[in-house]
Amino acid sequence: ADDGLITKQITIKLDKAGTLSGKIGYNKKSQITNLKIVGEINGSDLDFVREMTGVNFFGRPVEGNLSVLDLSEAKIIKGGSFYYSPNGSYDEYYTTDDAIGSYAFYECCELKSLKLPSGVTEIGSFAFKYCSRLTSLTLPPGVTEIGVAAFYCSGLTSLIIPPGVTEIGDLVFKDCTDLTSLSLPSGVTEIGSSAFEGCRGLTSLSLPSGITKIGSLTFYGCTGLT
């Protein structure tokens, strides 16, 4: 494109995890806007992807323009370097097999569209927090666990939660102000504290019959609920 960005989809096939940066190169990292990854990826690859979306492993902004990411034919595995470490702390986050780990896409503000690997079973805490441009996401059918504040992102308008999820944890959808459509699977038995706090765009929600616990402030600030 005239602005120097590569707008067509670029597909990268990895024969070995941890090699994404070598396949793309640092001079092209900030030019790619649409990327599909095929093959196994580890923490080193996820770190590079985060930089492509405009944020480094300390959560500091860097030049990056990746807005569309397709991981549908990728597999997340254990290994490689850490992909996130909160600035000023000694905590480091690494990938584990078939999981979107805690803080995986934290503050990836450029990301608008994301397809997750089909084998993912877990969404970690704060995984998509502050992904303000991410509007919709489909979770793979094998997901059974969603961590604290996983989808704390204002731009999310809809989400399909797979049937294996039994608990909506604390703060999971807090301040998802644009969320208008959500269907809870029939197996959900608990909804955590502040799970939907501030979701003022939500007008209705059907609760499964098996629910036994609803936490404090769960629907606080849901002014659109009728």
Residue frames as a rotation matrix with the C-alpha (Angstrom) as fourth column:
ALA 1
0.580 0.814 0.000 0.00
0.814 -0.580 0.000 0.00
0.000 0.000 -1.000 0.00
ASP 2
0.468 -0.371 0.802 1.03
0.243 -0.819 -0.520 3.65
0.850 0.438 -0.293 -0.38
ASP 3
0.708 -0.150 0.691 1.76
-0.646 -0.534 0.546 3.97
0.287 -0.832 -0.475 3.32
GLY 4
-0.297 -0.944 -0.142 4.23
-0.830 0.328 -0.452 1.11
0.473 -0.016 -0.881 3.20
LEU 5
-0.241 0.283 0.928 1.99
-0.724 0.585 -0.366 -1.41
-0.647 -0.760 0.064 4.97
ILE 6
-0.916 -0.018 -0.401 1.42
-0.280 0.744 0.606 -4.92
0.287 0.667 -0.687 3.61
THR 7
-0.358 0.880 0.313 -2.35
-0.901 -0.238 -0.363 -5.35
-0.245 -0.412 0.878 3.60
LYS 8
0.282 0.445 -0.850 -2.76
-0.635 0.750 0.182 -8.76
0.719 0.489 0.495 1.93
GLN 9
0.878 0.070 0.473 -2.67
-0.429 0.551 0.715 -11.85
-0.211 -0.831 0.514 4.15
ILE 10
-0.063 -0.945 -0.322 0.83
-0.846 0.222 -0.484 -13.22
0.529 0.242 -0.813 4.72
THR 11
0.932 0.362 0.003 0.97
-0.322 0.828 0.460 -16.93
0.164 -0.429 0.888 5.56
ILE 12
-0.099 -0.986 0.132 4.01
-0.928 0.044 -0.370 -18.23
0.359 -0.159 -0.920 7.45
LYS 13
0.837 0.290 -0.464 4.54
-0.162 0.941 0.296 -21.98
0.523 -0.173 0.835 7.86
LEU 14
0.175 -0.770 0.614 6.77
-0.983 -0.172 0.065 -22.86
0.056 -0.615 -0.787 10.78
ASP 15
0.333 -0.160 -0.929 8.63
-0.183 0.956 -0.230 -26.17
0.925 0.246 0.289 10.62
LYS 16
-0.303 -0.463 -0.833 9.97
0.790 0.367 -0.492 -25.49
0.533 -0.807 0.255 14.11
ALA 17
0.772 0.609 -0.182 8.57
0.589 -0.578 0.566 -23.45
0.240 -0.544 -0.804 16.99
GLY 18
0.478 -0.561 -0.677 10.48
0.433 -0.519 0.736 -20.31
-0.764 -0.645 -0.005 17.89
THR 19
-0.501 -0.744 0.442 11.47
0.716 -0.069 0.695 -19.39
-0.487 0.665 0.567 14.34
LEU 20
0.518 0.810 0.275 8.81
0.828 -0.394 -0.398 -16.79
-0.214 0.434 -0.875 13.45
SER 21
0.638 -0.297 -0.710 11.13
-0.094 -0.946 0.311 -13.80
-0.764 -0.132 -0.631 13.85
GLY 22
-0.463 -0.880 0.108 13.64
-0.059 0.152 0.987 -15.36
-0.885 0.450 -0.122 11.44
LYS 23
-0.292 0.450 0.844 10.93
0.899 0.431 0.081 -16.06
-0.327 0.782 -0.530 8.85
ILE 24
0.716 0.681 0.156 9.59
0.697 -0.683 -0.221 -12.50
-0.044 0.267 -0.963 8.87
GLY 25
-0.314 -0.899 0.305 12.59
0.839 -0.413 -0.354 -10.40
0.444 0.145 0.884 9.85
TYR 26
-0.204 0.189 -0.960 12.62
0.792 -0.545 -0.276 -7.31
-0.576 -0.817 -0.039 12.01
ASN 27
-0.929 -0.167 -0.330 12.54
-0.034 -0.851 0.525 -4.95
-0.369 0.498 0.785 9.02
LYS 28
-0.669 0.737 -0.099 9.13
-0.059 0.080 0.995 -6.32
0.741 0.672 -0.010 7.94
LYS 29
-0.743 0.331 -0.582 7.70
0.664 0.476 -0.577 -6.79
0.086 -0.815 -0.574 11.44
SER 30
-0.540 0.513 -0.667 5.87
0.196 -0.694 -0.693 -3.48
-0.819 -0.505 0.274 11.60
GLN 31
-0.781 0.201 -0.591 4.64
-0.607 -0.464 0.645 -3.58
-0.145 0.863 0.484 7.99
ILE 32
-0.815 0.453 -0.362 2.44
0.205 0.808 0.552 -6.69
0.542 0.375 -0.751 8.12
THR 33
-0.588 0.689 0.423 -1.22
-0.806 -0.546 -0.230 -6.09
0.073 -0.476 0.876 8.96
ASN 34
0.584 0.812 0.014 -2.71
-0.810 0.584 -0.051 -9.53
-0.050 0.018 0.999 8.22
LEU 35
-0.467 -0.875 -0.124 -0.90
-0.853 0.483 -0.196 -12.70
0.232 0.014 -0.973 9.29
LYS 36
0.813 0.580 -0.052 -1.67
-0.548 0.791 0.271 -16.43
0.198 -0.192 0.961 9.30
ILE 37
-0.300 -0.912 0.280 0.65
-0.954 0.291 -0.073 -18.82
-0.014 -0.289 -0.957 11.13
VAL 38
0.751 0.445 -0.488 0.69
-0.484 0.873 0.051 -22.54
0.449 0.198 0.871 10.36
GLY 39
0.037 -0.752 -0.658 2.54
0.206 0.650 -0.732 -24.94
0.978 -0.109 0.179 12.66
GLU 40
0.418 0.064 -0.906 3.73
0.880 0.221 0.421 -24.99
0.227 -0.973 0.036 16.28
ILE 41
0.150 -0.354 0.923 4.38
-0.055 -0.935 -0.350 -21.72
0.987 0.002 -0.160 18.12
ASN 42
0.061 -0.198 -0.978 5.97
0.942 0.335 -0.009 -21.12
0.329 -0.921 0.207 21.51
GLY 43
0.518 0.191 -0.834 6.69
0.671 -0.695 0.257 -18.18
-0.530 -0.693 -0.488 23.79
SER 44
-0.540 -0.788 -0.297 9.34
0.352 -0.532 0.770 -16.69
-0.765 0.311 0.564 21.51
ASP 45
-0.714 0.354 0.604 6.85
0.625 -0.066 0.777 -16.60
0.315 0.933 -0.175 18.63
LEU 46
0.360 0.909 -0.209 4.12
0.902 -0.283 0.325 -15.10
0.237 -0.306 -0.922 20.80
ASP 47
0.090 -0.444 -0.891 6.53
0.543 -0.729 0.418 -12.40
-0.835 -0.521 0.176 21.96
PHE 48
-0.882 -0.457 0.114 7.23
0.314 -0.388 0.867 -11.54
-0.352 0.800 0.486 18.33
VAL 49
-0.307 0.866 0.394 3.49
0.802 0.013 0.597 -11.50
0.512 0.499 -0.699 17.51
ARG 50
0.441 0.447 -0.778 2.88
0.833 -0.527 0.169 -9.12
-0.335 -0.722 -0.605 20.41
GLU 51
-0.401 -0.656 -0.640 5.52
0.281 -0.753 0.595 -6.76
-0.872 0.059 0.486 19.01
MET 52
-0.861 0.134 0.490 3.82
0.489 -0.045 0.871 -6.97
0.139 0.990 -0.027 15.60
THR 53
0.151 0.987 0.052 0.60
0.872 -0.158 0.464 -5.76
0.466 -0.025 -0.884 17.25
GLY 54
0.208 -0.128 0.970 2.39
0.036 -0.990 -0.138 -2.82
0.978 0.064 -0.201 18.85
VAL 55
0.693 0.000 0.721 3.38
-0.697 -0.254 0.670 -3.88
0.183 -0.967 -0.176 22.37
ASN 56
-0.174 -0.852 -0.493 6.49
-0.530 0.503 -0.682 -5.59
0.830 0.143 -0.540 23.73
PHE 57
-0.054 0.140 -0.989 6.97
0.470 0.877 0.099 -8.14
0.881 -0.459 -0.114 26.52
PHE 58
-0.863 -0.217 -0.457 7.09
0.505 -0.369 -0.780 -5.38
0.000 -0.904 0.428 29.14
GLY 59
0.135 0.986 -0.099 3.78
0.938 -0.159 -0.309 -3.96
-0.321 -0.051 -0.946 27.95
ARG 60
-0.205 -0.288 -0.935 5.46
0.050 -0.957 0.284 -0.91
-0.977 0.011 0.211 26.43
PRO 61
0.806 0.589 -0.059 4.28
-0.005 -0.093 -0.996 0.42
-0.592 0.803 -0.072 23.04
VAL 62
-0.469 -0.880 0.077 6.42
0.091 0.039 0.995 -0.32
-0.879 0.473 0.062 19.98
GLU 63
-0.335 0.329 -0.883 5.83
-0.887 -0.425 0.178 0.15
-0.316 0.843 0.434 16.28
GLY 64
-0.916 0.106 0.388 3.42
0.180 0.971 0.160 -2.50
-0.360 0.216 -0.908 15.03
ASN 65
-0.539 0.716 -0.445 0.38
-0.823 -0.561 0.094 -2.67
-0.182 0.416 0.891 12.76
LEU 66
-0.915 0.207 -0.345 -0.84
0.070 0.927 0.369 -6.27
0.396 0.314 -0.863 12.88
SER 67
-0.534 0.797 0.283 -4.64
-0.834 -0.441 -0.333 -6.15
-0.140 -0.414 0.900 13.11
VAL 68
0.636 0.724 -0.268 -5.73
-0.762 0.644 -0.067 -9.54
0.125 0.247 0.961 11.70
LEU 69
-0.527 -0.821 0.222 -4.24
-0.849 0.519 -0.097 -12.75
-0.036 -0.240 -0.970 13.10
ASP 70
0.599 0.683 -0.418 -5.24
-0.718 0.689 0.099 -16.27
0.356 0.240 0.903 12.05
LEU 71
-0.507 -0.745 0.434 -3.99
-0.860 0.473 -0.192 -19.06
-0.062 -0.471 -0.880 14.33
SER 72
0.499 0.855 0.144 -6.62
-0.837 0.518 -0.177 -21.61
-0.226 -0.032 0.974 13.25
GLU 73
0.866 -0.249 -0.434 -3.90
-0.014 0.855 -0.519 -23.94
0.501 0.455 0.736 11.86
ALA 74
-0.175 -0.921 0.347 -1.37
-0.543 -0.204 -0.815 -23.22
0.821 -0.331 -0.465 14.60
LYS 75
0.632 0.279 -0.723 -0.68
0.421 0.660 0.623 -25.13
0.651 -0.698 0.299 17.80
ILE 76
0.424 -0.457 0.782 0.60
-0.715 -0.699 -0.021 -23.50
0.556 -0.550 -0.623 20.98
ILE 77
0.577 -0.308 -0.756 3.28
0.445 0.895 -0.024 -25.50
0.685 -0.323 0.654 22.76
LYS 78
0.914 -0.326 -0.243 5.48
0.149 -0.286 0.946 -25.14
-0.378 -0.901 -0.213 25.83
GLY 79
0.169 -0.958 0.233 8.92
0.936 0.230 0.265 -23.64
-0.308 0.173 0.936 25.34
GLY 80
0.098 -0.248 0.964 10.82
0.645 -0.722 -0.252 -20.62
0.758 0.646 0.090 24.13
SER 81
-0.878 -0.466 0.110 11.31
0.268 -0.669 -0.693 -17.32
0.397 -0.579 0.712 25.94
PHE 82
-0.358 0.785 -0.505 8.76
0.679 -0.153 -0.718 -15.56
-0.641 -0.600 -0.479 28.13
TYR 83
-0.329 0.332 0.884 6.24
0.826 -0.353 0.440 -13.47
0.458 0.875 -0.158 26.19
TYR 84
0.390 0.466 0.794 5.23
-0.004 -0.862 0.507 -11.06
0.921 -0.201 -0.334 28.95
SER 85
-0.254 -0.421 -0.871 6.73
0.928 0.150 -0.342 -9.68
0.275 -0.895 0.353 32.13
PRO 86
0.774 0.631 0.052 4.98
0.591 -0.749 0.300 -6.80
0.228 -0.201 -0.952 33.90
ASN 87
0.149 -0.755 0.639 7.26
0.152 -0.621 -0.769 -3.78
0.977 0.212 0.022 33.92
GLY 88
-0.137 -0.323 0.937 9.07
-0.786 -0.540 -0.301 -3.51
0.603 -0.777 -0.180 37.23
SER 89
0.594 0.360 0.720 8.30
-0.741 0.593 0.315 -7.04
-0.313 -0.721 0.619 38.42
TYR 90
-0.566 -0.817 0.109 10.02
-0.739 0.562 0.372 -10.40
-0.365 0.130 -0.922 38.35
ASP 91
0.171 0.709 0.684 6.97
-0.096 0.703 -0.704 -12.29
-0.981 0.055 0.188 37.05
GLU 92
-0.666 -0.356 -0.656 7.49
-0.693 -0.033 0.721 -13.94
-0.278 0.934 -0.225 33.67
TYR 93
0.311 0.879 0.363 4.85
-0.480 0.475 -0.738 -15.70
-0.820 0.055 0.569 31.59
TYR 94
-0.782 -0.601 -0.163 5.63
-0.503 0.456 0.734 -18.63
-0.367 0.656 -0.660 29.30
THR 95
-0.020 0.780 -0.625 3.48
-0.918 0.233 0.320 -20.67
0.395 0.581 0.712 26.94
THR 96
-0.538 -0.028 0.843 2.05
-0.412 0.881 -0.233 -24.05
-0.736 -0.472 -0.485 27.90
ASP 97
-0.976 0.111 0.189 0.54
0.218 0.593 0.775 -26.67
-0.026 0.798 -0.603 25.62
ASP 98
-0.452 0.863 0.225 -2.84
0.648 0.145 0.748 -25.79
0.613 0.484 -0.625 24.10
ALA 99
0.221 0.520 -0.825 -3.48
0.915 -0.402 -0.008 -22.71
-0.336 -0.754 -0.565 26.23
ILE 100
0.217 -0.130 0.967 -3.87
0.321 -0.926 -0.197 -19.00
0.922 0.353 -0.160 25.60
GLY 101
-0.264 -0.452 -0.852 -1.84
0.898 0.207 -0.389 -18.08
0.352 -0.867 0.351 28.65
SER 102
0.528 0.396 -0.751 -2.33
0.722 -0.675 0.151 -15.25
-0.447 -0.622 -0.643 31.10
TYR 103
0.309 -0.316 -0.897 -1.58
-0.163 -0.947 0.277 -11.85
-0.937 0.061 -0.344 29.52
ALA 104
-0.090 -0.412 0.907 -1.07
0.750 0.570 0.334 -13.51
-0.655 0.710 0.258 26.11
PHE 105
-0.201 0.086 0.976 -2.59
0.843 -0.493 0.217 -10.62
0.499 0.866 0.027 24.16
TYR 106
0.322 0.287 -0.902 -2.67
0.837 -0.531 0.130 -8.09
-0.441 -0.798 -0.411 26.98
GLU 107
0.253 -0.113 -0.961 -2.78
-0.035 -0.994 0.108 -4.51
-0.967 0.007 -0.255 25.62
CYS 108
-0.712 -0.401 0.577 -2.55
0.540 0.212 0.814 -5.66
-0.449 0.891 0.066 21.98
CYS 109
-0.175 0.717 -0.675 -4.56
0.023 -0.682 -0.731 -2.60
-0.984 -0.144 0.103 20.96
GLU 110
-0.541 -0.065 -0.838 -4.08
-0.779 -0.338 0.529 -2.94
-0.318 0.939 0.132 17.19
LEU 111
-0.990 0.086 0.116 -5.66
0.114 0.957 0.267 -6.41
-0.088 0.278 -0.957 17.08
LYS 112
-0.451 0.873 -0.188 -9.11
-0.881 -0.469 -0.061 -6.35
-0.142 0.138 0.980 15.47
SER 113
0.649 0.652 -0.391 -9.66
-0.723 0.689 -0.051 -9.95
0.236 0.316 0.919 14.39
LEU 114
-0.474 -0.811 0.344 -8.30
-0.878 0.466 -0.112 -13.18
-0.069 -0.355 -0.932 15.84
LYS 115
0.621 0.543 -0.564 -8.85
-0.547 0.817 0.184 -16.87
0.561 0.195 0.805 15.08
LEU 116
0.168 -0.534 0.828 -7.64
-0.928 0.198 0.316 -19.16
-0.333 -0.822 -0.463 17.86
PRO 117
-0.746 -0.474 -0.468 -6.05
-0.592 0.793 0.140 -22.60
0.305 0.382 -0.873 17.45
SER 118
0.145 0.908 -0.393 -8.67
-0.562 0.403 0.722 -25.36
0.814 0.116 0.569 17.40
GLY 119
0.039 -0.196 -0.980 -6.89
0.453 0.877 -0.157 -27.33
0.891 -0.438 0.123 20.14
VAL 120
-0.693 -0.343 0.634 -6.97
-0.302 -0.660 -0.688 -24.60
0.654 -0.669 0.354 22.79
THR 121
-0.100 0.641 -0.761 -8.52
0.664 0.613 0.429 -25.74
0.741 -0.462 -0.487 26.08
GLU 122
0.189 0.078 -0.979 -7.80
0.932 -0.328 0.154 -22.79
-0.309 -0.941 -0.135 28.39
ILE 123
0.306 -0.091 0.948 -8.00
0.371 -0.905 -0.206 -18.99
0.877 0.415 -0.243 28.26
GLY 124
-0.337 -0.582 -0.740 -5.74
0.891 0.056 -0.450 -17.50
0.304 -0.811 0.500 30.92
SER 125
0.393 0.449 -0.803 -6.35
0.767 -0.641 0.017 -14.53
-0.507 -0.622 -0.596 33.20
PHE 126
0.322 -0.166 -0.932 -6.14
-0.151 -0.981 0.122 -11.09
-0.935 0.102 -0.341 31.55
ALA 127
-0.178 -0.467 0.866 -5.49
0.692 0.566 0.447 -12.81
-0.699 0.679 0.223 28.20
PHE 128
-0.211 0.183 0.960 -7.32
0.890 -0.370 0.266 -10.16
0.404 0.911 -0.084 26.16
LYS 129
0.385 0.366 -0.847 -7.50
0.766 -0.638 0.073 -7.31
-0.514 -0.678 -0.526 28.65
TYR 130
0.158 -0.208 -0.965 -7.36
-0.139 -0.973 0.187 -3.88
-0.978 0.105 -0.183 26.99
CYS 131
-0.789 -0.226 0.571 -7.65
0.517 0.256 0.817 -5.31
-0.330 0.940 -0.085 23.46
SER 132
-0.398 0.682 -0.614 -9.88
-0.032 -0.679 -0.733 -2.33
-0.917 -0.272 0.292 22.78
ARG 133
-0.340 0.240 -0.909 -10.26
-0.903 -0.351 0.246 -2.91
-0.261 0.905 0.336 19.01
LEU 134
-0.991 0.009 -0.131 -11.09
-0.024 0.970 0.244 -6.61
0.129 0.245 -0.961 19.21
THR 135
-0.464 0.884 0.054 -14.81
-0.880 -0.467 0.090 -6.81
0.104 -0.006 0.995 18.39
SER 136
0.678 0.735 0.017 -15.63
-0.734 0.675 0.081 -10.50
0.048 -0.067 0.997 18.10
LEU 137
-0.539 -0.841 0.033 -14.07
-0.834 0.529 -0.155 -13.81
0.113 -0.112 -0.987 19.01
THR 138
0.637 0.670 -0.380 -15.10
-0.603 0.741 0.296 -17.45
0.480 0.040 0.876 18.70
LEU 139
-0.079 -0.657 0.750 -13.70
-0.933 0.315 0.177 -19.79
-0.352 -0.686 -0.637 21.32
PRO 140
-0.568 -0.180 -0.803 -12.77
-0.564 0.795 0.221 -23.33
0.599 0.579 -0.553 20.17
PRO 141
0.417 0.884 -0.212 -15.17
-0.468 0.408 0.784 -26.07
0.779 -0.228 0.584 21.32
GLY 142
0.206 -0.400 -0.893 -12.54
0.556 0.799 -0.229 -27.64
0.805 -0.450 0.387 23.59
VAL 143
-0.590 -0.438 0.678 -12.19
-0.223 -0.718 -0.659 -24.61
0.776 -0.540 0.326 25.89
THR 144
0.172 0.634 -0.754 -13.24
0.644 0.506 0.573 -25.51
0.745 -0.584 -0.321 29.43
GLU 145
0.183 -0.206 -0.961 -11.56
0.921 -0.307 0.241 -22.82
-0.345 -0.929 0.134 31.54
ILE 146
0.301 -0.059 0.952 -11.65
0.479 -0.853 -0.205 -19.02
0.824 0.518 -0.229 31.33
GLY 147
-0.386 -0.623 -0.681 -9.45
0.893 -0.066 -0.445 -17.02
0.232 -0.779 0.582 33.70
VAL 148
0.161 0.390 -0.906 -10.02
0.723 -0.672 -0.161 -13.83
-0.672 -0.629 -0.391 35.68
ALA 149
0.343 0.068 -0.937 -10.68
-0.204 -0.968 -0.145 -10.71
-0.917 0.241 -0.318 33.57
ALA 150
-0.275 -0.517 0.811 -9.91
0.597 0.569 0.565 -12.64
-0.754 0.639 0.152 30.39
PHE 151
-0.223 0.299 0.928 -12.12
0.927 -0.231 0.297 -10.44
0.303 0.926 -0.225 28.18
TYR 152
0.248 0.203 -0.947 -11.81
0.634 -0.774 0.000 -7.11
-0.733 -0.600 -0.321 29.97
CYS 153
-0.830 -0.535 0.156 -11.91
0.436 -0.448 0.781 -5.27
-0.348 0.716 0.605 26.62
SER 154
-0.406 0.719 -0.564 -14.34
-0.143 -0.659 -0.738 -2.51
-0.903 -0.219 0.371 25.72
GLY 155
-0.500 0.161 -0.851 -14.70
-0.840 -0.329 0.431 -3.23
-0.211 0.931 0.300 21.99
LEU 156
-0.994 0.084 0.073 -15.99
0.096 0.980 0.177 -6.81
-0.057 0.183 -0.982 22.24
THR 157
-0.471 0.875 -0.116 -19.54
-0.876 -0.448 0.178 -6.95
0.103 0.185 0.977 20.82
SER 158
0.685 0.720 -0.114 -20.23
-0.705 0.694 0.147 -10.70
0.185 -0.020 0.983 20.81
LEU 159
-0.537 -0.833 0.133 -18.75
-0.841 0.515 -0.168 -13.95
0.071 -0.202 -0.977 22.03
ILE 160
0.543 0.626 -0.559 -19.68
-0.541 0.770 0.337 -17.59
0.642 0.120 0.757 21.66
ILE 161
-0.212 -0.572 0.793 -18.77
-0.968 0.235 -0.089 -19.58
-0.135 -0.786 -0.603 24.77
PRO 162
-0.443 -0.005 -0.896 -18.34
-0.469 0.853 0.227 -23.35
0.764 0.522 -0.381 24.16
PRO 163
0.514 0.850 -0.115 -20.46
-0.383 0.348 0.856 -25.90
0.767 -0.396 0.505 26.06
GLY 164
0.196 -0.500 -0.844 -17.57
0.620 0.730 -0.289 -27.25
0.760 -0.466 0.452 28.16
VAL 165
-0.713 -0.446 0.541 -17.28
-0.061 -0.729 -0.682 -24.04
0.698 -0.520 0.493 30.21
THR 166
0.010 0.718 -0.695 -18.93
0.781 0.429 0.454 -24.43
0.625 -0.547 -0.557 33.64
GLU 167
0.283 0.035 -0.959 -17.80
0.827 -0.516 0.225 -21.25
-0.486 -0.856 -0.175 35.39
ILE 168
0.435 -0.158 0.887 -17.69
0.459 -0.808 -0.369 -17.59
0.775 0.568 -0.279 34.37
GLY 169
-0.097 -0.612 -0.785 -14.97
0.978 0.089 -0.191 -16.24
0.187 -0.786 0.590 36.65
ASP 170
0.318 0.150 -0.936 -14.45
0.589 -0.805 0.071 -12.88
-0.743 -0.574 -0.344 38.35
LEU 171
0.092 -0.278 -0.956 -14.23
-0.265 -0.932 0.245 -9.79
-0.960 0.231 -0.160 36.12
VAL 172
-0.273 -0.310 0.911 -14.33
0.636 0.652 0.413 -11.87
-0.722 0.692 0.019 32.92
PHE 173
-0.073 0.328 0.942 -16.39
0.934 -0.309 0.180 -9.34
0.350 0.893 -0.284 30.95
LYS 174
0.203 0.169 -0.964 -15.91
0.720 -0.693 0.030 -6.28
-0.664 -0.700 -0.263 33.13
ASP 175
0.035 -0.098 -0.995 -16.33
-0.223 -0.971 0.088 -2.99
-0.974 0.219 -0.056 31.23
CYS 176
-0.800 -0.093 0.593 -17.09
0.533 0.344 0.773 -4.72
-0.276 0.934 -0.226 27.92
THR 177
-0.498 0.612 -0.614 -19.22
-0.134 -0.754 -0.643 -1.69
-0.857 -0.238 0.458 27.16
ASP 178
-0.408 0.313 -0.858 -19.99
-0.909 -0.229 0.349 -2.70
-0.087 0.922 0.378 23.56
LEU 179
-0.999 0.023 0.031 -21.04
0.024 0.999 0.032 -6.26
-0.030 0.033 -0.999 24.40
THR 180
-0.385 0.916 -0.110 -24.59
-0.922 -0.388 -0.007 -6.72
-0.049 0.098 0.994 23.10
SER 181
0.596 0.594 -0.540 -24.85
-0.663 0.744 0.086 -10.46
0.453 0.306 0.837 22.50
LEU 182
-0.610 -0.766 0.200 -23.80
-0.754 0.484 -0.444 -13.32
0.244 -0.422 -0.873 24.72
SER 183
0.542 0.743 -0.392 -25.05
-0.567 0.668 0.483 -16.87
0.621 -0.040 0.783 25.17
LEU 184
-0.247 -0.593 0.767 -24.08
-0.957 0.272 -0.098 -18.84
-0.150 -0.758 -0.635 28.26
PRO 185
-0.514 0.030 -0.857 -23.81
-0.367 0.896 0.251 -22.63
0.775 0.444 -0.450 27.81
SER 186
0.484 0.873 -0.050 -26.24
-0.373 0.258 0.891 -24.80
0.791 -0.413 0.451 29.74
GLY 187
0.364 -0.397 -0.842 -23.46
0.646 0.759 -0.079 -26.29
0.671 -0.515 0.533 31.88
VAL 188
-0.491 -0.568 0.661 -22.52
-0.051 -0.739 -0.672 -23.02
0.870 -0.363 0.334 33.60
THR 189
0.246 0.546 -0.801 -23.11
0.774 0.387 0.501 -23.29
0.583 -0.743 -0.327 37.35
GLU 190
0.244 -0.213 -0.946 -21.25
0.786 -0.528 0.321 -20.24
-0.568 -0.822 0.038 38.72
ILE 191
0.465 -0.150 0.873 -20.83
0.537 -0.735 -0.413 -16.60
0.704 0.661 -0.261 37.73
GLY 192
-0.224 -0.730 -0.646 -18.08
0.961 -0.057 -0.270 -14.72
0.160 -0.681 0.714 39.52
SER 193
0.262 0.248 -0.933 -17.97
0.612 -0.790 -0.038 -11.29
-0.746 -0.561 -0.359 41.13
SER 194
0.124 -0.128 -0.984 -18.14
-0.378 -0.923 0.073 -8.31
-0.917 0.363 -0.163 38.74
ALA 195
-0.329 -0.283 0.901 -18.29
0.548 0.720 0.426 -10.74
-0.769 0.634 -0.082 35.82
PHE 196
-0.056 0.395 0.917 -20.48
0.961 -0.227 0.156 -8.37
0.270 0.890 -0.367 33.78
GLU 197
0.228 0.134 -0.965 -19.89
0.651 -0.758 0.048 -5.15
-0.725 -0.638 -0.260 35.67
GLY 198
-0.240 -0.298 -0.924 -20.15
-0.237 -0.905 0.353 -2.12
-0.942 0.304 0.146 33.41
CYS 199
-0.866 -0.005 0.500 -21.56
0.447 0.442 0.778 -4.02
-0.225 0.897 -0.380 30.41
ARG 200
-0.448 0.719 -0.531 -24.04
-0.156 -0.648 -0.746 -1.28
-0.880 -0.251 0.402 29.66
GLY 201
-0.542 0.224 -0.810 -24.65
-0.841 -0.136 0.524 -2.46
0.008 0.965 0.262 26.09
LEU 202
-0.952 0.191 -0.239 -26.06
0.183 0.981 0.056 -5.80
0.245 0.009 -0.969 27.26
THR 203
-0.479 0.849 0.224 -29.88
-0.784 -0.528 0.325 -5.68
0.394 -0.020 0.919 27.04
SER 204
0.669 0.707 0.227 -30.75
-0.738 0.596 0.318 -9.27
0.090 -0.380 0.920 27.96
LEU 205
-0.532 -0.818 -0.218 -29.12
-0.743 0.575 -0.342 -12.44
0.405 -0.020 -0.914 29.23
SER 206
0.636 0.720 -0.279 -30.54
-0.527 0.669 0.524 -15.91
0.564 -0.186 0.804 29.79
LEU 207
-0.258 -0.706 0.660 -29.12
-0.966 0.200 -0.164 -17.71
-0.016 -0.680 -0.733 32.81
PRO 208
-0.439 0.049 -0.897 -28.85
-0.278 0.942 0.187 -21.53
0.855 0.331 -0.400 32.67
SER 209
0.567 0.818 0.098 -31.11
-0.392 0.163 0.906 -23.42
0.724 -0.552 0.413 35.06
GLY 210
0.571 -0.370 -0.733 -28.19
0.617 0.783 0.085 -25.10
0.542 -0.501 0.675 36.82
ILE 211
-0.184 -0.686 0.704 -26.62
-0.047 -0.709 -0.703 -21.92
0.982 -0.162 0.098 38.21
THR 212
0.402 0.260 -0.878 -25.96
0.784 0.397 0.477 -22.21
0.473 -0.880 -0.044 41.95
LYS 213
0.123 -0.447 -0.886 -23.86
0.769 -0.522 0.370 -19.10
-0.628 -0.726 0.280 42.61
ILE 214
0.476 -0.040 0.878 -23.76
0.617 -0.697 -0.366 -15.50
0.627 0.716 -0.307 41.40
GLY 215
-0.328 -0.771 -0.546 -21.03
0.936 -0.189 -0.296 -13.29
0.125 -0.608 0.784 42.83
SER 216
0.191 0.345 -0.919 -21.20
0.589 -0.789 -0.174 -9.74
-0.785 -0.508 -0.354 44.15
LEU 217
0.013 -0.117 -0.993 -21.55
-0.384 -0.917 0.103 -6.80
-0.923 0.380 -0.057 41.73
THR 218
-0.379 -0.208 0.902 -22.03
0.550 0.733 0.400 -9.25
-0.744 0.647 -0.164 38.87
PHE 219
-0.006 0.471 0.882 -24.39
0.974 -0.198 0.113 -6.95
0.228 0.860 -0.457 36.94
TYR 220
0.212 0.027 -0.977 -23.42
0.562 -0.821 0.099 -3.65
-0.800 -0.570 -0.189 38.52
GLY 221
-0.336 -0.333 -0.881 -23.62
-0.324 -0.838 0.440 -0.82
-0.885 0.433 0.173 35.99
CYS 222
-0.852 0.149 0.501 -25.48
0.498 0.523 0.691 -2.92
-0.159 0.839 -0.520 33.39
THR 223
-0.593 0.615 -0.520 -27.82
-0.227 -0.747 -0.625 -0.02
-0.773 -0.253 0.582 32.70
GLY 224
-0.570 0.366 -0.735 -29.08
-0.810 -0.098 0.579 -1.49
0.140 0.925 0.352 29.39
LEU 225
-0.964 0.213 -0.157 -30.52
0.229 0.969 -0.091 -4.68
0.133 -0.123 -0.983 30.93
THR 226
-0.465 0.875 0.137 -34.27
-0.837 -0.485 0.255 -4.77
0.289 0.004 0.957 30.50
